[in-house]
Amino acid sequence: MQVKPRKLKKWKRILTEWAGNDYDKAVLTFAKRWAERMEGEFKGSFSHEVAARTKMEEISVEKLTNHMYCAAADLLVDVWVFGEELRQWHNIVRASNLSLAIRANVEGGVIYS
């Protein structure tokens, strides 16, 4: 998984801190596996199709709750080199309407609903 260079210290801290809690560990495991699968299938740039397909496959394996998935997406948005692209895709997929997705994407937020 390619971590943003400026986030390496934070990523290493998360790997240590989240390892002791089963909930956090499940979120972390999913986030790492999902990012690694997406990277393995990208052809040089972020792909919405790959993100969607691999998300569903990994969620079914990990048996995550909605909140756990959103927490993993939020983590990847922060530390992963494709985080911004993932955030924008995630918000469009998760938003109850397009105007909410656009607002979240403009403001830099991650939708948890």
N, C-alpha and C positions, 0 to 999 in steps of 0.2 A: 504494500500500500504506500503510495507516494504522499508523504506528509509535507505540508507547506514548510519551507525552511524556517520561517519565523515562528512556527508552532511546534517545532521538534521538542523543546523543553517541556511544554505543556503536555504533549502527547506521551512522553516518557513518564511524566507524573501520573497521568490518567491510567496508563497501563499498570502502574503499581497500585494506585489507590483503589481502582475499581476491581481489582482481582480478588479482593476479600469478601465481596458481597455478591450473592448469587444473582440478584436482579441486575446490578450494574455489570456484572461479568457477562450475562446473557446479552445485554445491549451492546457491550463492547465486542463480543464475539461476532454478533450479527453484523455490526458496522464494519469490522475488519474483513469478514468474509465477503460481504456485499461489495465493498470497495475493490477488493482484490479480484473478484469475478468480473466486475465491470471493466477494470483496467485490462484484464486479460482479453476482453472482447472488443474494446474500443479500437478503432483503426486510426489512431492519431488525435482524435478529438472526442468530446463527450457525445454520447448517443442516447437520446430519449428512449428509443426502442429497447436498447440493452438495459438501461436503468429499470424500466418497467418490468421486463421479463425476468431479470435476475432478482429483482426485489421479491416478486411473488414466489419464485422458486426457493429463495433463502428463507423467507418468512414461513413457508410451509414446513421447512426442515427444522427451524428453530422454535416454532410454535410461540411466536411473540404476540403480545397484546398490542393494541393500537398505540398506546402510549410508549411502549418500548420501541416500536418502529420509529415513531416520531423523535424520540430521544436519540436514537441511532442516527437518523437523518440530520438532526441538529448538530450532533458531534461531528459528523462528516463535513457538514457545511463549514464548521469552524476550522478543522485541521487538515482536511484533504485538499490536494491540489485542484481537484475538480469540484470543490465545495460550492462555489458560486453557481456553477451550472446546475448542480444537483439541487440547490435551494430553489432556483427559479422553476425547474421542472416539478419538484415536490409541491410547491405552492400551487401551481396550476392544477395538478392532479388532486390535491387535498381540498382546495377551496370549494365552498358551496356555490359560489358564483364567480364569474370572470373578474368582476370589479374588485372583489376581495383579493383575488390572486394578484392582480395588477398592483393594488395598493401595497400588499405584503412585499412584492418584488421591488417596488420603488423604495419602500422604507427599509428594506434589508432584513425583514423578519422571516420567521419560519412558522408556518401554520401547523397547529397541533390538533385541529378538529377532525 
